[in-house]
């Protein structure tokens, strides 16, 4: 590592820790960030000593750059909780204290688990993939249903409705795929960069890393002495330590990291499947195509709603009825807008 760059990063972290401490003044988190600021300054001193030992002049006083000042302004305005992803990317540790709504975890051993929030991912493993697929189908169904009903409401010819539906399917599916690819890729890049930093820091000053981890555990409710013992035991195993540091210091969950290409393909396919439902009657030239489209969409919405009940624990009938009602509002609203626009433009 470049000692000057490492010194700058630690100084920046300390500066942002103090901003977070001010925003959380009077709370356990405020005390945590104050202590983490002290640890960051101590680590900066180590890098400063390495720099001078190599014959380089000591760095001058730290001056935050424009990006750091912008983040600090946002933290003061919105609070660290809402900026935790940005702060983690800027080497501000302890973001896992916000992972469970910020409530203390009691006096048991803190679980090594963080959360990375995504709209379509809330469960890991196969369950998370199924949940993402169900939401993708729902998005495609509702959005393309609204588009097609709006165009049909304007009394457009069947071929125009079909063209609009296919365009909506393609545009939405590729937009979803691009969004998921960027989301997962960015998450992986952040994780890989931060883990690289943690690996270097564990080699340079393992005791300081253990102290930071102990501070976070103590802020979550673990007695200080026990927190220190747990942290020392974790840091003694470097590979296990890296996984735990990612979860507890950064609030990142390595288990949530998937394949960017896989996530993009899954989103594209699931969205396209849902978006194809309302366009099918028009595509095959069925008589009373709009009526058939409404019926198919109602059945599909009921099925998707029932599947969603698997993740909410709510009764399947209630979940299906709720999604059908929302779909009816979306489809009816866009049909009415299309009808009014068609009359106005005729």
C-alpha positions in Angstrom: 0.0 0.0 0.0 1.1 3.6 -0.6 1.7 5.1 2.9 0.6 8.6 1.8 -2.7 7.3 0.3 -3.3 5.1 3.4 -2.6 8.1 5.7 -5.0 10.2 3.6 -7.7 7.5 3.8 -7.4 7.2 7.6 -7.5 11.0 8.1 -10.6 11.2 5.9 -12.2 8.4 7.9 -11.4 10.1 11.1 -12.9 13.4 9.8 -16.1 11.7 8.7 -16.3 9.7 12.0 -16.4 13.0 13.9 -19.2 14.3 11.6 -21.1 11.1 12.3 -20.5 11.5 16.0 -21.9 15.0 15.9 -25.0 13.7 14.1 -25.4 11.0 16.7 -24.4 13.1 19.7 -25.6 11.7 23.0 -26.2 8.2 21.8 -24.2 5.0 22.0 -23.5 5.3 18.3 -22.1 8.8 18.8 -19.6 7.4 21.4 -18.8 4.6 18.9 -17.9 7.0 16.1 -15.9 9.2 18.5 -13.8 6.2 19.5 -13.5 5.0 15.9 -12.2 8.5 15.0 -9.4 8.0 17.6 -8.6 4.6 16.2 -8.4 6.0 12.6 -6.0 8.8 13.8 -3.8 6.2 15.5 -3.7 4.2 12.3 -2.9 7.3 10.3 0.1 7.9 12.7 1.4 4.4 11.7 1.3 5.3 8.0 2.9 8.7 8.7 5.7 6.9 10.5 6.2 4.5 7.6 6.3 7.5 5.2 9.0 9.4 7.1 10.9 6.1 7.7 11.2 5.9 3.9 12.8 9.3 3.7 9.7 11.2 2.6 8.6 14.5 4.2 5.7 14.2 6.6 2.3 15.1 5.2 0.8 18.5 6.1 -2.5 19.0 7.9 -5.4 17.0 6.4 -7.7 19.1 4.2 -11.0 17.3 3.2 -11.6 17.2 -0.6 -14.9 18.4 -2.1 -16.4 14.8 -2.2 -15.7 14.3 1.5 -17.2 17.7 2.3 -20.3 16.9 0.3 -20.8 13.6 2.1 -20.4 15.4 5.4 -23.0 17.9 4.5 -25.4 15.1 3.6 -24.7 13.3 6.8 -25.5 16.4 8.8 -28.7 16.9 6.9 -29.9 13.3 6.6 -28.1 11.4 9.3 -25.5 8.6 9.0 -28.2 5.9 8.7 -29.4 7.1 5.3 -25.8 7.6 4.1 -24.5 4.3 5.4 -23.8 2.9 1.9 -21.8 6.0 0.9 -20.0 6.1 4.2 -19.0 2.4 3.9 -17.6 3.1 0.4 -15.5 5.9 2.0 -13.9 3.6 4.6 -16.2 4.6 7.5 -16.7 1.5 9.7 -19.5 0.6 12.0 -22.3 0.8 9.6 -23.7 -2.5 10.8 -25.0 -0.8 13.9 -27.8 0.4 11.6 -28.5 -3.0 10.1 -31.3 -3.9 12.5 -33.0 -0.6 12.8 -30.2 0.6 15.1 -31.5 -1.2 18.2 -29.0 -2.8 20.5 -28.6 -6.5 20.1 -28.6 -7.3 23.7 -25.8 -9.0 25.6 -25.3 -12.2 23.5 -22.5 -12.7 21.0 -23.2 -10.4 18.0 -24.2 -12.4 14.9 -21.9 -12.0 12.0 -24.5 -10.8 9.6 -25.0 -7.7 7.7 -27.7 -6.6 5.2 -27.3 -5.2 1.8 -30.7 -3.8 0.7 -32.0 -4.3 -2.8 -35.5 -3.8 -4.1 -35.8 -7.4 -5.4 -33.4 -9.1 -3.1 -34.1 -9.7 0.6 -33.4 -13.4 1.0 -30.3 -15.2 0.3 -29.9 -18.4 -1.7 -32.7 -20.0 -3.7 -35.4 -18.2 -1.8 -33.9 -14.9 -2.7 -33.8 -15.8 -6.4 -37.4 -16.9 -6.3 -38.5 -13.7 -4.6 -36.6 -11.7 -7.2 -38.2 -13.6 -10.1 -41.7 -13.1 -8.6 -41.2 -9.4 -8.3 -39.7 -9.2 -11.8 -42.8 -10.9 -13.2 -45.0 -8.5 -11.2 -43.2 -5.5 -12.5 -43.4 -6.6 -16.1 -47.0 -7.5 -15.8 -48.2 -4.3 -14.2 -46.0 -1.9 -16.3 -46.8 -3.4 -19.7 -50.5 -3.9 -18.7 -50.7 -0.2 -18.0 -48.9 0.7 -21.3 -51.2 -1.6 -23.4 -54.4 -0.6 -21.7 -53.5 3.1 -22.2 -52.8 2.6 -25.9 -56.0 0.5 -26.3 -58.0 3.2 -24.5 -57.0 5.6 -27.1 -58.7 3.3 -29.7 -55.5 2.5 -31.5 -55.5 -0.3 -34.1 -54.5 -3.7 -32.9 -51.1 -3.6 -34.7 -50.2 -0.4 -32.8 -51.2 -2.0 -29.5 -49.0 -5.0 -30.4 -46.1 -2.8 -31.4 -46.4 -0.8 -28.2 -46.6 -3.9 -26.1 -43.5 -5.5 -27.6 -41.6 -2.2 -27.3 -42.6 -1.9 -23.7 -41.6 -5.5 -23.0 -38.2 -5.0 -24.6 -37.4 -1.6 -23.1 -38.5 -2.6 -19.6 -36.7 -6.0 -19.7 -33.4 -4.5 -20.8 -33.8 -1.6 -18.4 -34.3 -4.0 -15.5 -31.4 -6.2 -16.7 -29.1 -3.1 -16.9 -30.2 -1.9 -13.5 -29.6 -5.2 -11.8 -26.2 -5.7 -13.5 -25.0 -2.3 -12.3 -26.4 -2.9 -8.8 -24.8 -6.2 -8.3 -21.5 -5.2 -10.1 -21.2 -2.1 -7.9 -21.9 -4.1 -4.8 -19.2 -6.6 -5.7 -16.7 -3.9 -6.6 -17.3 -2.2 -3.2 -16.9 -5.5 -1.4 -13.7 -6.4 -3.2 -12.2 -3.0 -2.7 -13.1 -2.9 1.0 -11.9 -6.4 1.6 -8.6 -5.6 0.0 -8.2 -2.7 2.4 -9.1 -4.8 5.4 -6.7 -7.5 4.3 -3.8 -5.0 4.1 -4.8 -3.5 7.5 -5.0 -6.9 9.2 -1.4 -7.4 8.1 -0.2 -4.0 9.1 -2.0 -3.5 12.5 -4.2 -6.5 13.6 -4.5 -5.2 17.1 -6.0 -1.9 15.9 -8.5 -3.9 13.7 -9.5 -6.0 16.7 -10.0 -2.8 18.8 -12.3 -1.4 16.1 -14.3 -4.6 16.0 -14.6 -4.7 19.8 -15.9 -1.1 19.8 -18.6 -2.1 17.3 -19.6 -5.1 19.3 -19.7 -3.0 22.5 -22.0 -0.5 20.8 -24.3 -3.3 19.9 -24.7 -4.2 23.6 -21.9 -6.7 24.3 -20.0 -6.1 27.6 -16.7 -4.4 26.8 -14.4 -7.2 28.1 -16.4 -9.9 26.3 -16.4 -7.8 23.1 -12.6 -7.5 23.2 -12.2 -11.3 23.7 -14.6 -12.0 20.8 -12.7 -9.5 18.6 -9.3 -10.9 19.5 -10.5 -14.5 18.8 -11.9 -13.5 15.4 -8.8 -11.5 14.3 -6.6 -14.4 15.1 -8.0 -16.2 12.1 -7.3 -13.8 9.1 -9.7 -15.4 6.6 -12.6 -15.6 9.1 -11.7 -12.1 10.2 -12.1 -10.7 6.7 -15.7 -12.1 6.4 -16.6 -10.8 9.9 -15.1 -7.4 9.3 -17.1 -7.1 6.1 -20.3 -7.8 7.9 -19.7 -5.9 11.2 -17.5 -3.0 10.2 -18.9 -2.3 6.7 -22.5 -3.7 7.0 -21.8 -5.9 3.9 -23.0 -9.4 3.6 -20.8 -11.6 1.3 -23.6 -14.1 1.0 -25.7 -11.5 -0.8 -23.1 -11.1 -3.6 -24.3 -12.8 -6.7 -23.2 -12.8 -10.4 -23.9 -9.5 -12.2 -24.6 -11.4 -15.4 -26.8 -13.9 -13.7 -28.8 -11.2 -11.9 -29.2 -9.3 -15.2 -30.4 -12.4 -17.1 -32.8 -13.3 -14.3 -34.3 -9.9 -14.2 -34.6 -9.7 -18.0 -36.4 -13.1 -18.3 -38.8 -12.6 -15.3 -39.8 -9.1 -16.5 -40.3 -10.3 -20.0 -42.5 -13.2 -18.9 -44.8 -10.8 -17.0 -44.8 -8.2 -19.7 -45.8 -10.8 -22.3 -49.2 -11.6 -20.6 -51.2 -8.5 -21.6 -49.9 -8.5 -25.2 -50.6 -12.1 -26.0 -54.3 -11.7 -27.0 -53.4 -8.9 -29.3 -50.4 -10.7 -30.8 -52.5 -13.8 -31.7 -55.3 -11.7 -33.1 -58.0 -13.0 -30.6 -61.5 -11.5 -31.0 -62.3 -9.0 -28.1 -58.5 -9.0 -27.4 -58.8 -6.3 -24.8 -61.3 -8.4 -22.8 -59.0 -11.4 -23.0 -56.1 -9.3 -22.0 -58.0 -8.1 -18.9 -58.9 -11.6 -18.0 -55.4 -13.0 -18.4 -53.9 -10.1 -16.4 -56.4 -10.6 -13.6 -55.5 -14.3 -13.4 -51.8 -13.6 -13.6 -52.0 -10.9 -10.9 -53.9 -13.3 -8.6 -51.2 -15.9 -9.2 -48.4 -13.5 -8.5 -50.2 -12.2 -5.4 -50.6 -15.7 -4.1 -46.9 -16.4 -4.6 -45.9 -13.2 -2.8 -47.8 -14.5 0.3 -45.0 -17.1 0.6 -42.6 -14.2 1.5 -45.1 -12.2 3.6 -46.8 -14.9 5.6 -50.2 -13.2 4.8 -53.1 -15.3 3.5 -52.8 -16.1 -0.2 -56.3 -15.0 -1.0 -55.8 -11.6 0.6 -52.5 -11.1 -1.1 -54.0 -12.1 -4.5 -56.9 -9.8 -4.0 -54.7 -6.8 -3.0 -52.5 -7.2 -6.1 -55.5 -7.6 -8.4 -57.0 -4.4 -6.9 -53.7 -2.5 -7.5 -53.5 -3.9 -11.0 -57.1 -2.8 -11.7 -56.3 0.7 -10.5 -53.1 0.9 -12.6 -54.8 -0.6 -15.7 -58.0 1.4 -15.3 -56.2 4.6 -14.7 -54.0 4.3 -17.8 -56.9 3.2 -19.9 -58.8 6.3 -18.8 -55.8 8.5 -19.6 -55.4 6.9 -23.0 -59.1 7.4 -23.7 -58.9 11.1 -22.7 -55.7 11.6 -24.7 -57.1 9.8 -27.7 -60.2 12.0 -27.7 -58.2 15.2 -27.3 -55.8 14.3 -30.1 -58.4 13.1 -32.5 
